[in-house]
Structure formats: structure tokens, C-alpha cells
């Protein structure tokens, strides 16, 4: 009994170029995501970079919205929304994120375009890899790697531009850390997308391993219609137009970026890019046979059960994901809209708990840290309340803070000795903006004698 033939796995996959509606969407997503990524650091908003994550000053600017460490809750909400959104989308329609928007997919596609432009189509690249080293091969390989490296460095520089002002980087005004992260991010872009490519999806991405737990019989995934396609063979092309199946041309495998055969069923290696659908549809068009031998469909539909052509939303997990998403987005948006235009931190002077002023009043010292989160200069007035006769040493003191800046001001609070017996007494500072009449009450304590 002869052993089954084991086909070797190719060291490098050269996917065949395809065209079609899903390929157009993929190309559109590459263009859209890269326009956003490379263009965002150059946008200006009120005279400053529109999106700037200033880690040194712990200050994030996003299109006029100023966020500080106290606003970490919004980042947490964004991460939760992203995770739930991915779960929801995967349950509805499989790995569309992987196939169209994942940075690994996007940059791998760009690297393949660079390779194809210099070395030729998939057959030419495969022959070039198999040929012995020559001047021509060295020139093509060298030019390919040089352009890939240049693009990767540009990507790294743009990434750093979100943390260091991009216009400074453009004039090469970068410090050692800026240079390090440019080379680090650029090097990893080249390594992941230019060298490893599909191996990242096959062996490193954890999402591929647990995606199946989010699928059910209603999830739309890329599937091969075995009832229509089997048995395979060119004789199928001679049958009736409505029953033509798979002619075993193998083009669906040739266009797959991860090198799998979708006809073997759903596999974790499938990233849902739909290149096989475009390729198969073109073959069916040439055979004058209906499209859809490979298509987005659900297990329920493949089993012959009546099912809708689109995703089904009437499922418990879909309802739960949707409700959680709607609730978190609503709460976060409401909190962001109602967010105070400034923040205040009150710090007691620990070195001097209580002292007596020249006129016999008890006195405590504090530091008020006022953070202006708006794009305009602001003026604030401070008052204090909580004990009979309590007042500021300088009543009506006005604090001026520049746009998106922080000002720390020392203040002294005074009260009659009989109004503050020995011990700690709760008081409140009231900081009111003179520009938009918004106030914040911050609690603190006054130490009596």
C-alpha cells in the first residue's frame, strides 16, 4: 500500500494577483488607512498638531480635545469598545478585520506590491527565487529590499511623529530616543511585513487561535460549496450551467496569501480576505456558470437550511455585544461632552501643618494645581468654604493659565482660632472660571490648633 504524497510547504508564498469587488475593497482599505496614518501627524488644529501624544508632559491632544492622566477612563473605554466591536464583527461576519484592516495585512500587501513592481508577477518571483545568484537577481532583490526599508523607515518616522511634533522630525530635529524608536518601529515593519508576512498570521497571532469560539452556524465566513463543487474535475465544465462545479484549476490556492486550500473547509489560517472568492468568480464567469462556488455564507446555509443572505442579528451574543457597545459609547460620549474645561488638584503643604499669622489667625498652606484643558487662555478665581469665617489670605486671587497648560499656585487659608479647634476639619476649595462661568469644588482638610 503506497503512502499518501505529502506536499512540502513552500518557504515563501508568492500569491497570484487577482481582481474583483473584494480586491477593490482591500485596496481601498490600504489607501484609506495609510492616508489616515501618514497624514494625521501633519494636520494642524488651532495652531498645533491635531493629534499629539506628549508623553513627557502626560498630555494628549486629539483634535482640540485635551486629555490628561486623570482622563485615563476614556482610554479604557476606547479599548473596551474596540474589543467588543471586534467580538461583534467576528460573530457576524468572521475575520473581516484580519482580511481588510489589520496592519499586518495592510503592510504585507504594500510589500507585495513593491515586490511585484520590481520582480514581476508570482511566477516570475518564484523563478527568481529558484534561480542561482546573478547580477540581475542581486539588482532586483537589492532594489526591492531598499525600497521596502525606505518605506519602513518612513513608517517608523511617522509613528514617532505622533509623540514628537512631526514638523520637528521633518527637519531632522530628533533626539536619541526619537531615532531609536524610528529605527525600532521601522525595523519591525520591515521584519513583520517584508520578511515574515503570512507566518505572523499562521504562528504568532493569537486571534487566529480563538476566533472559532466566536463563530456559530449563523456567522458569515468564506466557504466552499462542496455540494455543488464535488466531484472536482474538468468534466464538470461540460455539464449544465446550473450544476457546473469545481474544475480543480487551483487558482483559489494560488491567490491565497496564507497558501491554504479553502476547499478543505474552514481553517484557522484563513484571514478572510476573499481573494479566493474573486478568483473563483472570474473562473465561473469564463465558464458561464453562476458565481458563488466560493462565497461568504453561513454553515446553516451550506447545510441547505433556509437562511438570510446577510448576517443574522437576532442572536443572544449579538444582542449582548450590541447593548454593551451602545451603553459604553453613550456613557463615554456623554462624559466627554460634559467634561469640565479645567482640572484642579489640591495638595497640602506637609512641611507646615498649621501656623499663626501676624494678626492671630490660624493658617494652612496649600498648592493648587490648575490644568487648563481648553485651547484658549483661562482666568480662574479661588474661594474656600467649610468653616465659619474661613477665607483666603488674598481674597479674589485670580489665576491665569495658558491654553493646554498647567499652573501651580501656592495659597494660604486663614480662620479664627475659635472656629477651628484641634484636629482635622473638612473644607472645600471652589475654583471658578471667569471665561465660561464653570466651577469645580475640591475637598481638602484644615488642621486646627
Buried (B, 14 or more C-beta within 10 A) or exposed (E): EEEEEEEEEEEEBBBBBBEBEBBEBBEEBBEEBBEEBBEBBBEEBEEEBBBBBBEEEEBBBBEEBBBBEEBEEBEEBEEBBEEBBBBBBBBBBBBBBBBBBBEBBBBBBBBBEBBBEBBBEBEEBBEBBEEEEEEEBEEBBEBBBEBBBEBBBBBBBBBBBBBBBBEBBEEEEBEEEBBEBBBEBBBEBBEBBBEBBBBBBBEEBEBBEEBEEBBBBBBBBBBBBBEBBEEBEEEBBEEEEEEBBBBEBBBBBBBBBBBBEBBEEBEBBBBBBBBBBBBBBBBBEEBEBBEBBBBBBBBBBBEEEEBEEEBBEEBEEBEEBEEBBEEBBEEBEEEBEEBEBBBBEBEBBEEEBBBEEEEEBBBBBBEBEBBBBBBEEBEBBBBBEBBEEBBBEEEEBEBBBEBBBBBEBEBBBBBBEEBBEEEEBEBBBBBBBEBEEBBBEBEBBBBBE
